[in-house]
């Protein structure tokens, strides 16, 4: 694996190398720019020219960077060759004689940054319209559109001097003061609707509980009853239905065996989309087997005539009837 120092030594003794984010960068003086490009192509085998551009370094001038690569073999090698030109009268020899693909990139860098490339065969306008003044990618260049109107990304009314409608109030986090009372927008925003105090909200929530309803009934207040639900015949303080009921003013409870009026149970509504209301067996039940018909009993055979048994004859009769 070739290190940054080895790349710099192969380019020239006046070159320095460094590696950052997996890319090796070699810095060379501007007067050795063409020599460094030739060494990278012929000595390092970086025959593929990828792109060329510049970076505005303000008081330090402009950094011109050329990205070179080698596609030979199984691994692709990359190298960024960089030099710097002064801010006043920036110029750098053209690289078209070493890499022909640099012609388009040098034209773009010339009109965007104002860097001159002496020796370029056709250094004319590439992207900007005719008569355009200035170099848009320089940091001191002022975009006229930002001066004439606000930034178009401010789509919310009331932001960046929008002026098309009233400002829309936003939710304030806990602990953040009202911007209408503190900050640069003080006194310019509509008042925020006040929310009920926590105590009032808690009281309203507690009034809806069964215990609060029972307390209101004990104090003589009639608790609110929903129209879509029947009134309970017993309160929570009365206990369950199985417990005896104490009559007002009576010292003894009712007997457990005394008949008690049962409260009506509201009928439950059934919905067609609830399958448990109309259960259907998973498999059809087998019909009950009918008892098999018993075969008709065969008629009993007539008893065979008994043979003449002498013992069954009456006395005085012999076998021949005499």
Secondary structure, DSSP 4 states (H G I P E B T S, - for coil): ---HHHHHHHH-TT-EEEEETTEEEEE--GGGHHHHHHHHHHTS---EEEEEEEEE-GGG-EEEEEEEEE--SSS-EEEEEEEEE-STT-B----TTT-TTHHHHHHHHHHHH--B-TT-S----SSSPTT--S-TTSTTPPPHHHHHS--TT--STTSSS--SSPPPP-PPPTTPPPTTTSSTTTT-SPPPPPPPPHHHHHHHHHTTSHHHHHHHHHTTPPPP--TTSPPPSS-GGG--TTSPPPPTT-SSPPPTTS--PPPPPPPPP--TT-GGGS---SSPPPPPPPPPPPPPPPPPPPPPPPP--GGGSPTT--TT--
